[in-house]
Amino acid sequence: MTIVPIVVAAPLLTAALIALAGKWLPHVVADAAGLAVTGLSLALASVLLARTSARLITYWFGGWRPRAGSFPVGIGWAVDRLGAGFALLVTCLLFAALAYSWRTMTEEHYLFVALLIVFGAAMAGFVLSGDIFNMFVFFELMSVAAFVLTAYQAEEASPLQGAFNFAVSNTLGAFLVLTGIALLYGRTGRLNLAAIGQTLTNQGRHDGLVAAAFALITCGFLVKAALVPFHFWLADAHATAPAPVCVLFSGVMVEVGIFAVARIYWTVFDGVLGEFQSPIRDVLLGVGVVTAVLGAVMAGAQRHLKRLLAYSTIAHAGCFMIGVALLTPDALGGVAAYIVAHAFAKGALFLCGGVLLTRFGEVDELLLHGSGRALPVSAIAWFAGALALASPPFLGTFTGHALIDDTASTMGYWWVPVVLAFATIGSTAAIVRAGLRVYAGAGDPDDPLLADEPGEAPPPQERASLGLMQAIALVLALAGLGVGAWTGLATRAVEAAYTFTDRISYAAVVLDHRALPPPPPETWHTTAASVAWAVVTLVGSAAVGAASVYRNRFPEPLTRALGAALAPLHAVHSGNIGDYVAWLVLGTGIVGGLLAVSVHGVL
Amino acid sequence: MTILPYLLAVWIFLVGLVGIVTSRNLIHLTVCVSICQSATYILLLAIGYKSHGTAPVFADIPTSRKVVDPVVQSLTLTDIVVAVAVSALLLALALKVFEAEGSLDPAEIAELKG
C-alpha cells in the first residue's frame, strides 16, 4: 500500500464532498473537514519527505509499470526529495490559510474552503508528477482554482479585473506549455519525463523543433513564475485576492513555475541540450536579473500593502530564477532553502495585511498611518517577516542567499551577489517603510513617490477572530526566521538537488526500476563573503526603509526626478489585459528567440 | 504528410492573439482565447495523423489496421475539457464585470494600475 497518491486524492475527494454537501452543513463542519484532510496530507507529505532521503519513489497509476526498455504506457509519478519537500511546504501553507480563514467568510464559505483545498492538492500533484501531460493537467487545475479564488469577492470591479487578467495571461502561458508538449510528443512519442529525456538524448538531435519545445515550455512556465515581461498579472491578482489566498499565491504558486522550469530542464533537456548550458544560463540569468531589479523598484512605489508585497514577490522570484539559472545543484539547493524561508515570511506579511483589512477596512499605507499601534502582535509578525526577508546572518533567507552567492562567485558571476543584495534591500526596505508608517506611525503620512491606488473593500467578516489571525501570522513569521537558522535544511536541500539534477539516475529509477545512487554528502560552509553580504542587506534594508518614511522631506528636484523615472514603469503596468498579452507575446519572442538561437550555437 | 496543418495551427494562434491584444469587449476576448486554444487541438491532431489511418476504435476493424495515434486524441479531449472550464469562468467573470460596471470594455474597467 503506497501513500503517494493519497496526498493528492484525499483532499480532492474531500473538496468534492464539501462542495456537494456544504450547503446543508454548518460552516464549522466544512472548516473542520478542510483542516482535517489538510492535516492528513501534511502528515503524509512528511512521511514522503522522510522516505525519499535516499530514494526516488515511483508510483504508476493502475499498476501500469513500464517493462525495462519497452514503451511506457502508464502515467507515473516520481517523488524525489525536492518534490516531496515542496508538497510539504504547500500543505503547511494551506493549513495556515485554512486556519486563518476559520469562520471568516459568511457567504458560501464552504465553497471557498473546497476551492482552497483543490488549489493546494493540484500544486502538490504537479510537483510529485513524473509525466509531462499529467503536469499540464494539474497546472490547469491549480490555475482555474486560483482564478476563482482571486475573484472570490466578486461584487467589486477590481477583483474581477485582477482575476480576468490573471486568467487570460496564465491560460495563454498554459497554451505555450501545451504546444511545447505536443512538439516533444511528436518527436519522441513519449509523455513520461524520464522517457522523453532518454529518447531525446539517444536521438541526439538538437534542431529547431527541440529548441522550440524548450523555449515554449520554459516561457509558458515563466508566466506562472511571474518573471519580466510575463509578470503583469501577479500584482493585479495579489492586490485583489483574499489574504489567505495570497499566502498560497506568493508562497508556493509562483514558485511552482520556477520548480517546473527546473524540473523540465533537468529531466528532459539536460541531456540533449547539455552542450549549450552556457548560453541557456546567460538567457535565464538575464530574465532573473531584470525581474529582481524591476520588482524591487516597483515595491518602493506602492502604497497598497498587498500590491507592495506582490512586487516584493516578483523581486524574489527574480532571485529564485537567478539561482536556478546557474544550473548547478548547489545553487538549486540554495533556491529550495530560500523558497521555504520566503514562503513563511511572505505568508506572515500577507496575513498581517489581511488583519489590517479586517480591522480597518483598508490596506493603504498612508491612510493607515499609525493605526497599526492597536495591533501589537501583527506589528511583531510584520517586522519579523521583514527581518526574515532581509537575509540577516543565519536567519530567514540567509542560507539560500549564501548558497546562490557562493556558487555564482565561484563560477565567475561576481555581480550576482550585488543583484541579490539590491533586490533584497529594495523590496525589504519597502516592507520596513510601510511597517514603520502603519504600525509605528513614523514619518509623514504623505509620500510623493507612491502610486495612486484605489482602496479595497473589506471582506465580509462576522465572527472573525483577530487574535487567531494574528497568532497564525506570528507563527509563520517566526517559522520563516527559524528555517534560516537551521543550516541542516540548506545542506539537505543541496543533497536533494544533486538527486534532482541527476537525469541519468532519475531515468534509471523511473524506467528500469534501478536503485538511486546516494548523493555526495554535503556539509555547511559559511563564507566570510556571504556573512558580509547578509550584513549589507540587513543594514541596507533597515536604513533605506527608515529613510523612506521621510521621502516627503527629500529635496524636491530629487523626488521629481525619481517620480519622472518611475512614471513610465507605472504607465507600463496599465491594468489592461490587451497590453499584458502584447508583452507576453513580445517576451516569448525575445526569451524564446534567444533560447532557440543559443541552442543553434549562433550566440 | 504535409506541413499545412502546422502552418494553420500557427496562423490560428496568431489570429487569436491579435484578437486578444486589440479586444474592446471581454466576451469577444474570451472567444479569442478559445480560438488560441483551437490552434493547440489542430497541432495535437496533426501530430497524431497517419495517412490512410482510420479512427483508433478496434471494435469493428482488425487490430492490424493502420490507425491514427489515439494518445493525441485523448490529449485533445482533455484539452477541450480544460477549455470549457476556462471559457465558462471567463464568461462568468465578464457577466459580473458588466453587473458591477455596466461596461465590458477592458480599458474602461481598468482600476488596478501601477
Interface residues (C-beta under 8 A of the other chain):
Chain A: F133 V137 E140 V144 F147 V148 A151 A154 E155 E156 A157 S158 L160 Q161 G162 A163 F164 N165 A167 V168 T171 L172 A174 F175 L178 T179 A182 L183 Y185 G186 L191 A235 D236 A239 T240 M298 A301 Q302 R307 A451 D452 E453 P454 H570 H573 S574 G575 N576 I577 G578 D579 V581 A582 V585
Chain B: F13 L17 I20 V21 T22 S23 L26 L29 V33 C36 Q37 A39 T40 L43 L44 I47 V71 V72 L75 T78 D79 V82 A85 V86 L89 L90 L93 A94 K96 V97 A100 E101 P106 A107 I109 A110 E111 L112 K113 G114
